[in-house]
Amino acid sequence: MVVAGLGPAGAAASIHLARRGMRVVAVDRSGFPRDKCCGDGLTTDALRRIRRLGVAPGDVASWQPVTEIRLRSPSGRRVELSLPGGGTYATVARRADLDAALVDAARTAGAEVREGCRVVGVEADAASVRLQLQGGEELEAPYVIAADGAWSPVRKLLSGGPATEAYLGDWHALRQYFSGVTGPGAGQLWVWFEPDLLPGYAWSFPLPDGRANVGIGLPRRPGQPVGRLGRLFEDVLRRPHVAAVLGPGAGPEAAVRAWPIPARLAGDNLSAAGGRVLFVGDAARAADPLTGEGVGQAIETAELAVTALAAAGPSAPRRAARRYRGAVARGLSVDHRLAAGLSRLLASERGARGALRAAGASRWSRDNFVRWMFEDYPRALALTPWRWRRGALAGPPAYPG
Ligand SMILES: Cc1cc2nc3c(=O)[nH]c(=O)nc-3n(C[C@H](O)[C@H](O)[C@H](O)COP(=O)(O)OP(=O)(O)OC[C@H]3O[C@@H](n4cnc5c(N)ncnc54)[C@H](O)[C@@H]3O)c2cc1C
């Protein structure tokens, strides 16, 4: 098997394929550790999956568990939420560190990892897929798992080459690392629902040693230049309630970075070339349309794709694609539709104020909302009886303490 791209989706696919005894070659154009523009936030579902991939907190230098969450409504009202103790339900970890640990885990599982190795061509026929690498080498396999991120060069190469009109993602997001954080943001995770960002939001996610990942994310509006977002971010940073959370000595460590978030999961986007190419993670546009999270979704789609192709075998790619589509439809797609609906509710100031008022109304609502928001169980669990099982609402934490 060949895996193109070694972010969380590609690393997870490589690990699951190798654990099933398949020969795996996994390529990435970058060398690890490499940065990935991200909020670095990991919720319970992502953490449970990362644990199953064999990565432990001690493998990731910047691993920062979080228990205290603060949300700010467009009205200025603050909602204080606490995650349960006894283990980890939320963590912030720099993607440079996390992704390198996942790539190490892929190697340990038996995948042949090739870094600094860019995919430049793809050809497929009824029998196999051939991936051309920069430098002239070609890899041939019964399946290619395309885990090559939001811009997915594999998808572009299959659908007409680099001239194909770019898919720009459904969200724009910017992030910048800060150091010298001495305000409450040094230990608490903050989300601001600013009226001019809705249904998007601004965040400050704590990292060790007085650092924080600070950013904004909002749905892309056609024609909106990314430069305008940069100015909006600068403006958000100057707002007194945001500046107070970071503290007076906080300053940026490096330039701000922007990247799209693809959150348009659809059956048609999951495979190509008669099922010989399966897309996972951002390449499958699997990020959550409400929060923009995509790491857990990247790992989950990789798991589902591997299970589907293993069940179908090497000579039934259409069956593999059908199985993969079905598995995504039974789980992730329902969570996506619910998240997209809630995002529409948050688009108006009134809706966002009402949602946060309801979340913060009582101890019961706060405790339940925070576990739902931090993906202790699937977002649309209540709507999907086939996922109900004993203990589904009170599973153990990702890393029991
Ligand atoms: C600002 C921002 C904030 C975010 N915050 C969060 C958050 O807090 N929590 C969360 O869960 N998600 C967040 N996300 C979403 C998350 O970053 C993505 O969903 C996640 O990275 C998807 O993982 P992936 O493995 O599919 O893709 P990626 O992580 O993008 O990995 C794709 C890999 O493919 C490689 N590649 C690309 N082209 C080629 C090629 N031609 N040949 C070989 N290799 C190639 C790349 O080098 C890369 O390593 C955020 C996104 C943004 C932009």
Ligand as a Chemical Component Dictionary entry (heavy atoms), coordinates in Angstrom:
data_LIG
# 
_chem_comp.id                   LIG 
_chem_comp.type                 NON-POLYMER 
_chem_comp.pdbx_formal_charge   0 
_chem_comp.three_letter_code    LIG 
# 
loop_
_chem_comp_atom.comp_id 
_chem_comp_atom.atom_id 
_chem_comp_atom.alt_atom_id 
_chem_comp_atom.type_symbol 
_chem_comp_atom.charge 
_chem_comp_atom.model_Cartn_x 
_chem_comp_atom.model_Cartn_y 
_chem_comp_atom.model_Cartn_z 
_chem_comp_atom.pdbx_ordinal 
LIG C1  C1  C 0 -5.436 27.660 11.845 1  
LIG C2  C2  C 0 -5.985 26.266 11.997 2  
LIG C3  C3  C 0 -6.345 25.831 13.263 3  
LIG C4  C4  C 0 -6.773 24.520 13.453 4  
LIG N1  N1  N 0 -7.004 24.092 14.722 5  
LIG C5  C5  C 0 -7.285 22.802 14.957 6  
LIG C6  C6  C 0 -7.366 22.313 16.291 7  
LIG O1  O1  O 0 -7.149 23.044 17.264 8  
LIG N2  N2  N 0 -7.666 21.000 16.469 9  
LIG C7  C7  C 0 -7.878 20.152 15.414 10 
LIG O2  O2  O 0 -8.176 18.963 15.641 11 
LIG N3  N3  N 0 -7.782 20.590 14.129 12 
LIG C8  C8  C 0 -7.476 21.883 13.880 13 
LIG N4  N4  N 0 -7.315 22.318 12.584 14 
LIG C9  C9  C 0 -7.514 21.369 11.474 15 
LIG C10 C10 C 0 -6.298 20.409 11.366 16 
LIG O3  O3  O 0 -5.106 21.155 11.320 17 
LIG C11 C11 C 0 -6.416 19.520 10.122 18 
LIG O4  O4  O 0 -7.724 19.052 10.006 19 
LIG C12 C12 C 0 -5.441 18.342 10.187 20 
LIG O5  O5  O 0 -4.117 18.781 10.072 21 
LIG C13 C13 C 0 -5.720 17.331 9.068  22 
LIG O6  O6  O 0 -4.722 16.343 9.070  23 
LIG P1  P1  P 0 -4.298 15.617 7.710  24 
LIG O7  O7  O 0 -3.342 14.542 8.085  25 
LIG O8  O8  O 0 -5.497 15.280 6.922  26 
LIG O9  O9  O 0 -3.562 16.752 6.845  27 
LIG P2  P2  P 0 -2.183 17.545 7.137  28 
LIG O10 O10 O 0 -1.932 17.619 8.584  29 
LIG O11 O11 O 0 -2.295 18.822 6.374  30 
LIG O12 O12 O 0 -1.068 16.630 6.466  31 
LIG C14 C14 C 0 -0.963 16.529 5.069  32 
LIG C15 C15 C 0 0.447  16.091 4.735  33 
LIG O13 O13 O 0 0.539  15.878 3.325  34 
LIG C16 C16 C 0 1.817  16.289 2.899  35 
LIG N5  N5  N 0 1.775  16.569 1.456  36 
LIG C17 C17 C 0 1.093  17.560 0.830  37 
LIG N6  N6  N 0 1.334  17.518 -0.482 38 
LIG C18 C18 C 0 2.172  16.461 -0.716 39 
LIG C19 C19 C 0 2.778  15.909 -1.877 40 
LIG N7  N7  N 0 2.594  16.426 -3.103 41 
LIG N8  N8  N 0 3.566  14.823 -1.729 42 
LIG C20 C20 C 0 3.791  14.286 -0.495 43 
LIG N9  N9  N 0 3.254  14.782 0.629  44 
LIG C21 C21 C 0 2.451  15.857 0.531  45 
LIG C22 C22 C 0 2.094  17.537 3.739  46 
LIG O14 O14 O 0 3.486  17.821 3.823  47 
LIG C23 C23 C 0 1.498  17.145 5.092  48 
LIG O15 O15 O 0 2.468  16.584 5.971  49 
LIG C24 C24 C 0 -6.907 23.638 12.343 50 
LIG C25 C25 C 0 -6.598 24.086 11.062 51 
LIG C26 C26 C 0 -6.140 25.384 10.879 52 
LIG C27 C27 C 0 -5.779 25.852 9.489  53 
# 
loop_
_chem_comp_bond.comp_id 
_chem_comp_bond.atom_id_1 
_chem_comp_bond.atom_id_2 
_chem_comp_bond.value_order 
_chem_comp_bond.pdbx_ordinal 
LIG C1  C2  SING 1  
LIG C2  C3  SING 2  
LIG C2  C26 DOUB 3  
LIG C3  C4  DOUB 4  
LIG C4  N1  SING 5  
LIG C4  C24 SING 6  
LIG N1  C5  DOUB 7  
LIG C5  C6  SING 8  
LIG C5  C8  SING 9  
LIG C6  O1  DOUB 10 
LIG C6  N2  SING 11 
LIG N2  C7  SING 12 
LIG C7  O2  DOUB 13 
LIG C7  N3  SING 14 
LIG N3  C8  DOUB 15 
LIG C8  N4  SING 16 
LIG N4  C9  SING 17 
LIG N4  C24 SING 18 
LIG C9  C10 SING 19 
LIG C10 O3  SING 20 
LIG C10 C11 SING 21 
LIG C11 O4  SING 22 
LIG C11 C12 SING 23 
LIG C12 O5  SING 24 
LIG C12 C13 SING 25 
LIG C13 O6  SING 26 
LIG O6  P1  SING 27 
LIG P1  O7  DOUB 28 
LIG P1  O8  SING 29 
LIG P1  O9  SING 30 
LIG O9  P2  SING 31 
LIG P2  O10 DOUB 32 
LIG P2  O11 SING 33 
LIG P2  O12 SING 34 
LIG O12 C14 SING 35 
LIG C14 C15 SING 36 
LIG C15 O13 SING 37 
LIG C15 C23 SING 38 
LIG O13 C16 SING 39 
LIG C16 N5  SING 40 
LIG C16 C22 SING 41 
LIG N5  C17 SING 42 
LIG N5  C21 SING 43 
LIG C17 N6  DOUB 44 
LIG N6  C18 SING 45 
LIG C18 C19 SING 46 
LIG C18 C21 DOUB 47 
LIG C19 N7  SING 48 
LIG C19 N8  DOUB 49 
LIG N8  C20 SING 50 
LIG C20 N9  DOUB 51 
LIG N9  C21 SING 52 
LIG C22 O14 SING 53 
LIG C22 C23 SING 54 
LIG C23 O15 SING 55 
LIG C24 C25 DOUB 56 
LIG C25 C26 SING 57 
LIG C26 C27 SING 58 
# 
